[in-house]
Amino acid sequence: MKFSTKSTYGLRAMIRLAENWKKESLSLSVIAKSENISQKYLERIFARLKTAKLIESEKGAGGGYKLSRSPSKINILEIIDALEGKFAPFHCYTKSGKVVCSTSCNCGVTLVLNRIQTGIEDSLRNMSLNQLK
């Protein structure tokens, strides 16, 4: 399984915000420079995180971004879902959780896919952003 750079960069930026929790907001340029991420790309990532209500922006001098809630209350699955869409690692496993097979089979693969899907989601859901900082 491979996550895109959106997830990798998004997690790195969120960790940076978690490290700064309860302090001042961080500007996009500071985060981009410290994490060596294109500011333009980070803008698109932050737009998704803001839409998912994981971060907030503050305008004006000294403005920037901060987490919308405590890092211990944000799980990794929320971040991945915000950046990649609902998690579905297999082509025959839809984002809504249904198994769709071109042969309409009832094979044992669906059991395996379901277990893997559930295991990955549970692992990501049970890991908070606070644990990564």
C-alpha positions as CSV (number, residue, x, y, z in Angstrom):
1,M,0.0,0.0,0.0
2,K,1.2,3.5,-0.8
3,F,-0.1,6.8,0.4
4,S,0.4,9.8,-1.8
5,T,2.6,12.8,-0.9
6,K,-0.5,14.6,0.2
7,S,-0.7,12.3,3.2
8,T,3.0,12.3,3.9
9,Y,3.3,16.1,3.7
10,G,0.0,16.6,5.4
11,L,1.0,14.5,8.3
12,R,4.3,16.2,8.6
13,A,2.6,19.6,8.6
14,M,0.0,18.4,11.2
15,I,2.8,17.1,13.4
16,R,4.5,20.6,13.2
17,L,1.2,22.2,14.3
18,A,0.8,19.6,17.1
19,E,4.3,20.5,18.3
20,N,3.2,24.1,18.4
21,W,-0.1,23.3,20.1
22,K,-1.2,26.0,22.7
23,K,1.4,28.4,21.2
24,E,1.1,31.0,18.4
25,S,-0.2,30.1,15.0
26,L,2.3,29.1,12.3
27,S,2.4,30.7,8.9
28,L,2.3,28.5,5.8
29,S,5.7,29.8,4.8
30,V,7.3,28.8,8.1
31,I,5.8,25.3,7.9
32,A,6.7,24.9,4.2
33,K,10.3,26.0,4.8
34,S,10.8,23.9,8.0
35,E,9.3,20.8,6.3
36,N,10.9,21.5,2.8
37,I,7.5,21.3,1.1
38,S,6.4,23.6,-1.7
39,Q,4.2,26.4,-0.3
40,K,1.8,26.1,-3.2
41,Y,1.3,22.4,-2.6
42,L,0.9,23.0,1.1
43,E,-1.8,25.5,0.4
44,R,-3.8,22.8,-1.4
45,I,-3.2,20.4,1.5
46,F,-4.3,22.9,4.1
47,A,-7.4,23.7,2.1
48,R,-8.5,20.1,2.5
49,L,-7.5,20.0,6.2
50,K,-9.4,23.2,6.8
51,T,-12.5,21.9,5.0
52,A,-12.3,18.8,7.3
53,K,-12.2,21.2,10.3
54,L,-8.9,19.8,11.4
55,I,-7.1,23.2,11.3
56,E,-8.1,26.8,11.7
57,S,-6.6,29.9,10.1
58,E,-6.0,33.2,11.8
59,K,-5.8,36.3,9.7
60,G,-3.7,39.4,10.2
61,A,-0.2,40.1,11.5
62,G,1.0,37.0,13.4
63,G,-1.7,35.0,11.8
64,G,-1.3,31.5,10.4
65,Y,-2.6,28.1,11.1
66,K,-3.3,26.0,14.2
67,L,-5.0,22.8,15.1
68,S,-8.8,23.1,15.6
69,R,-8.6,20.9,18.7
70,S,-6.0,19.1,20.9
71,P,-3.6,16.8,19.1
72,S,-4.8,14.0,21.3
73,K,-8.3,14.4,19.9
74,I,-7.2,14.2,16.2
75,N,-6.7,10.7,14.9
76,I,-4.6,9.8,11.9
77,L,-7.5,8.3,10.0
78,E,-9.2,11.7,10.0
79,I,-6.2,13.3,8.4
80,I,-5.8,10.5,5.8
81,D,-9.5,10.7,4.9
82,A,-9.3,14.5,4.6
83,L,-6.4,14.3,2.2
84,E,-7.0,11.1,0.3
85,G,-10.7,10.6,0.6
86,K,-12.3,7.6,2.4
87,F,-9.7,4.9,2.8
88,A,-10.1,2.0,0.4
89,P,-6.8,0.2,-0.4
90,F,-8.2,-2.4,-2.8
91,H,-9.7,-1.9,-6.2
92,C,-12.7,-4.2,-5.4
93,Y,-13.4,-2.6,-2.0
94,T,-15.3,0.7,-2.4
95,K,-14.9,3.7,-0.2
96,S,-18.3,3.0,1.3
97,G,-17.1,-0.4,2.5
98,K,-18.7,-2.7,-0.1
99,V,-16.9,-5.3,-2.0
100,V,-17.5,-5.0,-5.7
101,C,-16.3,-7.8,-7.9
102,S,-16.5,-8.0,-11.7
103,T,-17.3,-11.7,-11.5
104,S,-20.0,-11.3,-8.7
105,C,-18.2,-13.9,-6.8
106,N,-18.5,-14.8,-3.1
107,C,-14.9,-15.8,-2.8
108,G,-12.7,-15.9,0.3
109,V,-10.9,-12.8,-0.9
110,T,-13.7,-10.6,0.5
111,L,-13.1,-11.9,4.0
112,V,-9.3,-11.1,3.7
113,L,-10.0,-7.6,2.2
114,N,-12.5,-6.8,5.0
115,R,-10.1,-7.9,7.7
116,I,-7.2,-5.9,6.2
117,Q,-9.5,-2.8,5.6
118,T,-10.8,-3.0,9.2
119,G,-7.3,-3.6,10.7
120,I,-5.8,-0.6,8.9
121,E,-8.7,1.7,9.7
122,D,-8.7,0.6,13.4
123,S,-4.9,1.2,13.6
124,L,-5.1,4.7,12.1
125,R,-8.2,5.6,14.1
126,N,-6.5,4.5,17.4
127,M,-3.4,6.6,16.7
128,S,-3.6,10.2,17.7
129,L,-1.6,13.0,16.3
130,N,-0.3,13.5,19.8
131,Q,1.5,10.2,19.5
132,L,3.5,11.3,16.5
133,K,5.0,14.5,17.9
